[in-house]
């Protein structure tokens, strides 16, 4: 995979094997002298090594990010920023540290540099939130977007195969819904189908051989295509996000489960999108092809398998029925319940 840089109106993309070595240069370009590296506890060792390379006077580490962006973690982050005198954050990891950093940027206006180690794509989306349920505060603003995003495939090598696969299917969710989003266009569709094709080809290779650097690079590039150039999301994201939030489940796992069922439910109303998915996957049935890909990757196929209780089916159906989200077709409450029930059970989608 060729190394490259890409400057958007807000975010600069630096992609390539060893790209993380250029972090210091990117901080210089942004005139940032003192940064705080935000990561999860499991990435502390990597963060410490990056901080050491930058120099002890320039970087400190804050290993406080947690899944779900809880308010407590946000409070700890702000305390660490004040304690260290950092003028910017380096968000190291996937959706959790990057999401927390985006919330900080939205609140303070401070700059963020993202060093990505998963395929989640949070770094390319301007939405942010803190907390959950009634405690949740959220928004969408370009001020949350990182000033620079560094994609270094070498940093994804130690991402466990199952986590890699689920993260990749999270990116897949953006790509497939881009094909029928209300604001899609031929350029976005071209990039989305390329992302689908690359993810479908490389994720099984990563599961089979996590050290396959070429596959890692292809998957990371595909994830950037899927999340950096996307249309407005529909049923898949509405379903996955409601289940994730209501039952405090893993973000990527919820999207992994939801993708085939949303595509099956929308098939009749979005024939052009379905045809493009089938061509990209090399299959005759888009929903079945996505379902079979999940099985090939060894991923769960039903919400029940990842912790959603059966009595939550009606609750999620009620929530979705009360929402207004863009989608190729509308569903009544009975139809939504049928979709949620199938996704909960995990059998092959059939609508």
VOGU-3710 file (C-alpha; in Angstrom, 3 decimals, decimal comma):
1> xxxxxxxxxx> 0,000/0,000/0,000  1,477/3,329/-1,099  2,121/5,930/1,598  0,345/9,246/1,088  -0,881/12,447/2,688  -4,262/14,044/2,049  -5,361/17,479/3,218  -9,073/18,042/3,774  -10,381/21,490/4,766  -10,040/20,470/8,432
11> xxxxxxxxxx> -8,045/17,253/8,775  -4,703/16,197/7,342  -4,362/12,448/6,643  -0,943/10,792/6,934  -1,058/7,154/5,811  1,665/4,567/5,504  3,767/1,919/7,183  5,798/3,713/9,838  3,682/6,873/9,549  3,512/7,162/13,338
21> xxxxxxxxxx> 7,233/8,016/13,288  6,193/11,359/11,794  4,129/12,337/14,847  6,760/14,785/16,035  6,874/16,451/12,623  3,088/16,762/12,605  3,137/18,373/16,053  5,798/20,797/14,794  3,627/21,632/11,794  0,793/22,480/14,173
31> xxxxxxxxxx> 3,165/24,422/16,482  2,304/22,179/19,438  4,957/22,072/22,140  3,239/20,129/24,948  0,792/17,259/24,370  -1,031/14,649/26,401  -1,256/11,170/24,877  -4,715/9,799/25,660  -5,124/6,016/25,511  -6,843/3,081/27,166
41> xxxxxxxxxx> -5,005/1,266/29,980  -4,120/-1,542/27,568  -2,190/0,864/25,338  -0,112/2,453/28,108  3,115/0,728/27,052  2,778/1,940/23,455  1,857/5,431/24,652  4,887/5,513/26,951  7,187/4,562/24,082  5,718/7,280/21,855
51> xxxxxxxxxx> 6,034/9,829/24,649  9,679/8,837/25,179  10,390/9,256/21,480  8,827/12,726/21,545  10,771/13,673/24,675  9,745/13,780/28,307  9,290/17,543/28,272  6,957/17,407/25,300  4,577/14,545/26,048  2,811/12,936/29,002
61> xxxxxxxxxx> 0,442/9,968/29,061  -3,160/9,739/30,276  -4,418/6,095/30,154  -7,970/6,969/31,241  -10,160/6,257/28,202  -12,949/3,717/28,645  -15,585/2,248/26,382  -18,723/4,357/26,286  -16,991/7,666/27,107  -18,193/7,807/30,740
71> xxxxxxxxxx> -18,257/11,169/32,487  -15,760/9,907/35,054  -13,162/9,274/32,342  -13,802/12,707/30,869  -13,231/14,269/34,274  -9,958/12,385/34,717  -8,824/13,497/31,264  -9,511/17,159/31,980  -7,656/16,883/35,285  -4,645/15,374/33,495
81> xxxxxxxxxx> -4,696/18,146/30,896  -4,640/20,763/33,638  -1,990/18,930/35,650  0,404/18,547/32,720  -0,246/21,884/31,060  -0,920/20,154/27,749  -2,127/22,344/24,902  -3,323/19,440/22,758  -4,261/15,769/22,866  -2,799/12,875/20,935
91> xxxxxxxxxx> -5,566/10,265/20,863  -3,925/6,854/20,525  -6,151/3,869/19,745  -9,680/3,354/18,455  -13,144/4,698/19,123  -12,847/5,112/22,897  -9,814/7,423/23,194  -10,632/9,182/19,938  -14,242/9,714/21,021  -13,154/11,102/24,378
101> xxxxxxxxxx> -10,651/13,400/22,671  -13,335/14,656/20,281  -15,570/15,537/23,222  -12,673/17,451/24,789  -12,029/19,299/21,516  -15,715/20,163/21,144  -15,828/21,566/24,686  -12,497/23,397/24,756  -11,623/24,085/21,125  -8,232/22,484/21,759
111> xxxxxxxxxx> -6,460/20,619/18,952  -6,380/16,828/18,665  -4,068/14,562/16,689  -5,328/10,981/16,244  -2,991/8,000/15,911  -5,307/5,201/14,833  -4,912/1,534/15,814  -8,324/0,083/14,815  -10,768/0,279/11,900  -13,595/2,060/13,771
121> xxxxxxxxxx> -13,446/5,349/11,842  -14,425/7,585/14,754  -11,611/9,946/13,809  -13,377/10,928/10,580  -16,775/11,720/12,119  -17,664/15,020/13,770  -20,173/13,606/16,256  -19,220/13,290/19,937  -20,798/12,312/23,233  -20,072/11,839/26,919
131> xxxxxxxxxx> -21,965/9,535/29,272  -25,029/7,431/28,588  -28,769/7,356/29,208  -30,109/10,465/30,919  -26,507/11,400/31,723  -25,556/11,620/28,054  -24,432/14,871/26,460  -23,773/14,862/22,727  -23,358/16,983/19,659  -21,857/17,297/16,204
141> xxxxxxxxxx> -19,343/19,975/15,285  -16,319/20,163/13,029  -14,418/21,545/16,022  -14,332/17,955/17,314  -12,412/16,656/14,310  -8,675/15,939/14,680  -6,280/18,342/12,982  -4,178/15,377/11,829  -4,969/11,666/11,595  -2,078/9,221/11,354
151> xxxxxxxxxx> -2,785/5,764/9,937  0,125/3,399/10,522  -0,699/-0,242/9,663  2,171/-1,370/11,884  0,216/-0,211/14,938  -2,672/-2,566/14,097  -0,579/-5,759/14,067  -1,226/-6,601/17,707  -4,982/-5,943/17,471  -6,506/-9,379/18,246
161> xxxxxxxxxx> -8,061/-11,138/15,237  -11,634/-11,109/16,602  -11,377/-7,436/17,531  -9,901/-6,661/14,111  -12,728/-8,479/12,347  -15,481/-6,747/14,334  -13,831/-3,355/13,890  -13,622/-4,008/10,166  -17,306/-4,912/10,004  -18,044/-1,647/11,787
171> xxxxxxxxxx> -16,358/0,086/8,858  -18,319/-2,170/6,506  -21,540/-0,813/8,024  -20,634/2,710/6,928  -19,731/1,557/3,430  -22,915/-0,405/2,726  -25,199/2,323/4,080  -23,385/4,963/2,035  -24,701/3,225/-1,082  -28,312/4,066/-0,203
181> xxxxxxxxxx> -27,897/7,170/1,952  -30,126/10,110/0,974  -27,074/12,262/0,222  -25,004/9,691/-1,647  -23,491/10,343/-5,062  -21,448/8,443/-7,678  -18,116/9,429/-6,111  -19,134/8,188/-2,652  -20,546/4,996/-4,160  -17,277/4,295/-5,991
191> xxxxxxxxxx> -15,273/4,703/-2,782  -17,781/2,695/-0,730  -17,783/-0,273/-3,106  -13,971/-0,228/-3,123  -14,027/-0,285/0,692  -16,482/-3,210/0,725  -14,353/-5,182/-1,705  -11,133/-4,554/0,223  -12,651/-5,329/3,638  -14,240/-8,551/2,415
201> xxxxxxxxxx> -10,921/-9,675/0,940  -8,599/-8,659/3,767  -10,487/-9,340/7,008  -10,382/-13,142/6,522  -6,641/-12,847/5,809  -6,126/-10,920/9,053  -8,078/-13,505/11,053  -6,004/-16,260/9,463  -2,694/-14,437/9,917  -2,793/-11,365/12,182
211> xxxxxxxxxx> 0,793/-10,492/11,217  -0,099/-10,065/7,513  1,072/-6,464/7,116  -0,217/-6,123/3,560  -3,716/-7,180/4,655  -3,531/-4,826/7,634  -2,645/-1,928/5,348  -5,469/-2,738/2,912  -8,013/-3,015/5,735  -6,906/0,262/7,313
221> xxxxxxxxxx> -7,125/2,031/3,968  -10,564/0,512/3,326  -11,776/1,639/6,747  -10,646/5,179/5,964  -12,509/5,090/2,648  -15,638/3,793/4,371  -15,683/6,331/7,181  -13,979/9,337/5,666  -16,215/9,483/2,589  -19,713/8,466/3,603
231> xxxxxxxxxx> -23,354/9,337/3,219  -25,918/9,679/5,992  -26,594/6,407/7,791  -29,947/4,619/8,008  -31,536/1,563/9,628  -28,289/-0,262/10,340  -26,844/2,511/12,454  -30,158/3,295/14,134  -30,531/-0,356/15,160  -26,931/-1,023/16,205
241> xxxxxxxxxx> -26,566/2,193/18,180  -29,841/1,790/20,067  -28,932/-1,768/21,089  -25,411/-0,729/22,061  -26,581/2,201/24,146  -29,537/0,529/25,834  -27,696/-2,624/26,918  -24,139/-1,250/27,241  -22,777/-3,659/24,612  -19,656/-3,541/22,495
251> xxxxxxxxxx> -19,945/-0,934/19,741  -18,282/-2,883/16,921  -20,053/-6,132/17,844  -23,457/-4,440/17,550  -22,662/-3,205/14,042  -21,297/-6,616/13,099  -24,636/-8,185/13,975  -26,844/-5,473/12,476  -25,326/-5,163/8,998  -26,833/-8,233/7,248
261> xxxxxxxxxx> -30,321/-7,683/8,686  -30,482/-4,009/7,729  -29,351/-4,814/4,201  -31,939/-7,603/3,916  -34,714/-5,324/5,176  -33,792/-2,586/2,684  -33,128/-4,850/-0,299  -36,381/-4,287/-2,184  -36,244/-0,508/-1,704  -32,600/-0,038/-2,715
271> xxxxxxxxxx> -31,909/-2,369/-5,664  -28,987/-0,336/-7,050  -27,211/-0,338/-3,695  -27,823/-4,064/-3,271  -26,412/-4,775/-6,732  -23,263/-2,795/-5,913  -22,792/-4,677/-2,635  -23,193/-8,008/-4,409  -20,663/-7,066/-7,068  -18,166/-5,882/-4,451
281> xxxxxxxxxx> -18,585/-9,053/-2,385  -18,774/-11,368/-5,394  -22,035/-12,927/-4,188  -25,581/-13,372/-5,461  -27,338/-12,150/-2,306  -25,972/-9,103/-0,468  -27,452/-9,808/2,957  -26,517/-13,480/2,882  -23,025/-12,577/1,700  -22,515/-10,238/4,663
291> xxxxxxxxxx> -23,929/-12,835/7,043  -21,626/-15,503/5,619  -18,670/-13,123/5,978  -19,452/-12,729/9,683  -19,542/-16,492/10,067  -16,302/-16,901/8,132  -14,665/-14,392/10,483  -15,932/-16,279/13,517  -18,042/-13,343/14,678  -21,382/-13,512/16,516
301> xxxxxxxxxx> -24,393/-13,224/14,233  -27,095/-12,341/16,772  -27,606/-9,704/19,455  -28,511/-12,454/21,889  -25,015/-13,883/21,570  -23,413/-10,596/22,654  -25,620/-9,933/25,652  -28,938/-8,420/24,567  -31,804/-10,011/26,551  -34,720/-11,471/24,642
311> xxxxxxxxxx> -37,166/-9,221/26,463  -35,310/-6,274/24,934  -36,681/-7,016/21,467  -39,944/-5,139/22,035  -38,162/-2,288/23,773  -35,789/-1,712/20,854  -38,679/-2,007/18,376  -40,562/0,671/20,318  -37,518/2,962/20,366  -36,951/2,579/16,625
321> xxxxxxxxxx> -40,639/3,113/15,870  -40,443/6,433/17,681  -37,382/7,604/15,742  -37,131/9,501/12,484  -34,032/8,296/10,642  -33,225/8,455/6,914  -33,659/5,150/5,108  -34,745/3,899/1,667  -38,097/2,841/3,124  -40,172/3,296/6,256
331> xxxxxxxxxx> -41,049/0,443/8,614  -44,029/0,127/10,891  -43,647/-1,112/14,434  -44,490/-4,718/13,543  -41,895/-4,767/10,765  -39,270/-3,286/13,066  -39,986/-5,919/15,683  -39,489/-8,648/13,093  -36,116/-7,155/12,103  -34,960/-6,856/15,707
341> xxxxxxxxxx> -36,160/-10,380/16,521  -34,249/-11,887/13,598  -31,126/-9,928/14,511  -31,458/-11,089/18,099  -31,748/-14,750/17,143  -28,818/-14,739/14,742  -30,213/-16,962/11,988  -29,639/-16,042/8,350  -31,669/-12,925/7,423  -34,887/-13,459/5,482
351> x> -37,256/-10,606/4,711
//
